[in-house]
Amino acid sequence: MWPDNETTQDLIGFKVHVKLIQSLVVDEKLLPLTIGIFGDWGGGKTSIMKMLEKDLDPDNCKDQTEKEKYERIGCLYFNGWQFEGYDDAKSAILSSVLLQLGEHKRFGPKVRDKITALLKSVNWMRLARLGLKEVAMPAVLAYLTGGASLIPSLAASVTALSKDITLKANNDKAQGKKGALEENSLQLDWEGRLRKDKTPASPLDVRTFRARFSELIKECDIDSLVVLIDDLDRCSPERIVDNLEAIKLFLNVDHTAFVIGADPRIVRHAIAIRYKHGEIPLLEDFQNEEEKERLVTDYLEKLIQVPYQLPRLSPSEIETYMTLLFCLQDLNGTDARKCLEAYEKGLEKNRYLTFGYAEVKEALEDSQVPNSLSKSLILCTAVAPLITEGLKGNPRQVKRFLNAFIIRKELAQIANLQNIQDEVLVKLMVLEYGHPNEFYQLFEWQSEQNGFPKQIQVLENALLSPNGELDIDELKKNVGQNWSTSFIRKWILMEPRLNDVDLRDYFWVARDRLHSTLSGLSLVSPIIRRLHEDLISDSPPRRKAAINTTRELTEEERTSLFDLITRHIISHPDQLNGFNAIFEMINEKILDATETLLNILNKCPPDLINPAIGVDLFTLIYAREDLRKIFDPELERLASGKTKIGRAIKKRINKKVS
């Protein structure tokens, strides 16, 4: 089993990305600079930042010349989501950067007094942002002029931020890391420093803050101040934009570089909510959607000068990644290091290296490859293409997938299920992860047919026919239209074939998933969570922006989103927001929205559905001829029942007829 954490150990060949970004952020000719590390959730953004942070630490430099160079480089780490609960995002990031710089072991002692004075002005800006609602003006003035003790609401941000930084430093120390904070600086009392400081504080405009911040960096004698901003895409849309604007407006001065990790779709979605669909009339002069989209793109390009998209891993990279994970698990420390060193050397010679069983055997030289490891490495070769396709080359999901796989293998051994084949188990788990609804449907089929569902045979025969095409009418009759998607077709064609496999034991070891939510193996990605939250919100701008962003999703991501909405509606059938989201997506002709609504109406007990849905459903369907053909049978079924929604629909039908 492997921990689900970021790492500074490169098992996926991402060091090349780290080196490239490192070369940019230390090049004074390019500064100031903002780089966006863009990639999917779990794609390795945080690990790249951790590796970058490690490489920018002069204590990790072996060459003396290089060490002297990096002595003049400062690196700060900021987790945007960590401060999601703060009342003002701009003040939070400004305070965090100032505090971390003040705590820095090399640069902090030179500028702490000036940082203290600047922090007081940041607090003034914070209060202005709040509209001075929390405290009385005399108290604010008394504090800012040094004549009163800190008021709780004003001190909260600095004190909490300081504690967060101290907590990170203590965690790093516990893990044996050499962080930016010295042991004797962990107890710096910023609250006390603010109390004692007698310099007057005043509100700062952007230009004045930038000037003072730039002067502060010069006094530190820093060639490059690198600020790593992680987990930005986990913040609310307002916080995402506020953080980006704080960087651009206040902090983006000479000798600074910002590296931001995020899913670009979430960032675009946040900008769209703020300026495209929100209350700020920035786009009122733009008449068409294309011009509005262009403005969002231009806005993002101004905030982030260098977008760097992380690639998804290929099958060979996934095989290498799994191989090294198993080596770290099954080998002792010395032998594991031999494999890692062999991999790193091999990668220098061949960028397309697949590090598998033969390479491990060669790296271990005289040592024998343990039998358990040999079996694991043979499995890696067999299932790497399958897992790559199913998990879209996502390293975090690969690790979680393997953890779940190992647990089920151990369960099968304990239960003495000797006919479990690894390749079959992996194939079923890929379906379970990517399309849980079809996985549950397959479970029902095999339960009814003693482990050999005829539907799988129908699908395999159709796709393995000379033309490889599915007869849609035959599919509807014997299987169901939801089994005709491109993902399902690829999955059916994946080796091994399942038509002659008894599936009962495989579903027995998967029964933990059959009675649980998706919170285990396949945690929902931030982009899907964000869109789901916005779609079921009471804010029309959020729903509109979410629907537009939904068009950019992959088929698997849409499936995940509609699964969340379906579960929400089934859990709360009396609420209107989930249904309204589906209705709006059908109106906007979002793929799979119509099928999702049909599925929901079949699953929801009619007597629990809010009767207002019946009126909205009738209005939706009768506005479009193409929908009437699809939903007329469902309307008749609902209208025939003695329920509130049935009576509402029947009343509208009678009114339409009359």
Secondary structure, DSSP 8 states (H G I E B T S, - for coil): ----S--SS-SSSTHHHHHHHHHHHT-GGG-SEEEEEE--TTSSHHHHHHHHHHHT-GGG--SHHHHHHHTTEEEEEEEGGGGTTSS-HHHHHHHHHHHHHHHBTTTHHHHHHHHHHHHHHHHHHHHHHHTT-SS-HHHHHHHHTTSS---HHHHHHHHHHHHHHHHHHHHHHHTT---SB-GGGTT--HHHHHHH--S------HHHHHHHHHHHHHHHT-SEEEEEEE-GGGS-HHHHHHHHHHIIIII--TTEEEEEEE-HHHHHHHHIIIIISSSSGGGTT--SHHHHHHHHHHHHHHH-SEEEE-----HHHHHHHHHHHHHHHHS-HHHHHHHHHHHHHHHHH-TT----HHHHHHHHTTS---HHHHHHHHHHHHHHHHHHHHHTT-HHHHHHHHHHHHHHHHHHHHTT-TT--HHHHHHHHHHHHH-HHHHHHHHHHHHHTTT--HHHHHHHHHHTSTT----HHHHHHHT-GGG-SHHHHHHHHSSS--TTS--HHHHHHTHHHHTS-TTSSS---HHHHHHHHHHTSS-HHHHHHHHHHHTTS-HHHHHHHHHHHHHHHHH-TT-SHHHHHHHHHHHTT-TTHHHHHHHHHHHS-GGGS-HHHHHHHHHHHHT-HHHHHHHHHHHHHHHHSSSHHHHHHHHHHHHHH-
